[in-house]
Amino acid sequence: MREQARHRTMIGIVKSDKMQKTIVVEVSRQVKHPVYKKYIHKKKRYMAHDERAVCSIGDLVELVESRPLSHSKHWMVKRVVKKAD
């Protein structure tokens, strides 16, 4: 039997919640530069499905990969790690 592939997860900060059932999450990571060997901060924004509209701007959320829900939406909100103040 083959093992089931686990879905990728990532944690990021909600930057926009103006759409219905969709949020924009910014995920940052550190990457080592191949020549200079210094760590660089890289950011990327993902659109995620928020069915119950529980997320607001500034929340720290965990995303899980899902089937394509629209042209640009391939992630779903798994849980809210920390609510914004």
N, C-alpha and C positions, 0 to 999 in steps of 0.2 A: 504494500500500500504506500502511496505517496503522501507525504505530509502536506497539509493545507498551508499555503503561504499566508503569513500574517500581514495584516494591513499596516502600512506605515503610519506613524503618529508623529506629531510635532506640537510644540507649545509656542504661542505667540500672543501679541497684544492686539486687541480690537482697535482698529483705526477708524472704521466707519460702520454705522448701522442704519443708514438712511433708506436702504432697499427693503422690500418686504421679504422676510424669511431668508435674507442673505446678509452676511457681514464680510468686511474686509479685514483680514488678519495679517499683521506684519511679523515675520519670523526673522530673527537675526541669528547669525552664526559667525564663528571665528574660523578663518582659513589661513594657513601658513603660506606666505608668498614663496614661489618656487626658487627665485633667485636671491632675494634679500633676507629670507628666513624670518621675516617679521610677521606677526599675526595681524590680519586685516579683518575689520568688521564688515560683513556683507548682510544686506537686508533684501528680503523678497516678500511681496504681498500676494496673498492667496484669497480667493473668494470661497466662502464656506457657507453651507446650508445650516440655518438656525431655525428649525421648524417651529419652536415655541416662542421665539423672539425673547429669550431671557438675557441675551448678551447686550451690553452697552459699551460705549466708548471707554477705553482704558482697562477693561477687564482682561485678565490673563486666562486664556482658554487653551484646551487641548483639542487638536484636530485629528481626525482619522480619515484615511483615504477611502473613497467610495467610488461607485460607478459614476460615469459622467452624468451629471444632473442637468447641465446646460452647456453652452459653448465654452464657458470659462470656469464652471463650478464643478470641482472634482473632489471636494473635501466636505466633511460634516463635523459639526461640533460634538465632541464626545462628552466633555464636561467643562464647567467653569472652575478653574483652579483657584482664582482669587478675584473677588469683586473690586471694582474701582472705588476709591474713597469719595 
